[in-house]
Amino acid sequence: MYMLHVSYSKTPADVEPHIEAHRQWVANAMREGVILFAGVKKSGLGGIIAVKSMPKMDLLKLLAEDSYVQADVAEYQIVDFDCKAAQSNVADLIGV
C-alpha cells in the first residue's frame, strides 16, 4: 500500500487551473479501485492519497497521468508500507 503526500510546488494560483483535472483523475482511479481514499490538507496546499498495493512502476505510470504531475505544480512523497492492522470497517480496503 502507498500513502502519497502531495505538496504544491507552485503557488495556489498556478495550481488552480489544474485542480478539476486532478479531481477527475482521483475520481477515475477511485472508481477503478486503485485509490482507496484521498483528501485535501487542512492548509489547502496539497493532500493525502492512499493507493492499493501495486508494483512501483505501475504507481509511477498512474502518477504520470495526474494533471498536477503533468503541469509540474506538485510534488509527491511516496511512502510504501505494509498495513498490518485496521479497524474492522476499513480492513477490507487493505486486505488484512
C-alpha positions, 0 to 999 in steps of 0.5 A: 500500500502507498500513502502519497503526500502531495505538496504544491510546488507552485503557488495556489494560483498556478495550481488552480487551473489544474485542480478539476483535472486532478479531481477527475483523475482521483475520481477515475482511479477511485472508481477503478479501485486503485485509490482507496481514499484521498483528501485535501490538507487542512492548509489547502496546499496539497493532500493525502492519497492512499493507493492499493498495493501495486508494483512501483512502476505501475504507481509511477505510470498512474502518477504520470497521468495526474494533471498536477504531475503533468503541469509540474505544480506538485510534488509527491512523497511516496511512502510504501508500507505494509498495513498490518492492522485496521479497524474492522470497517476499513480492513477490507480496503487493505486486505488484512 
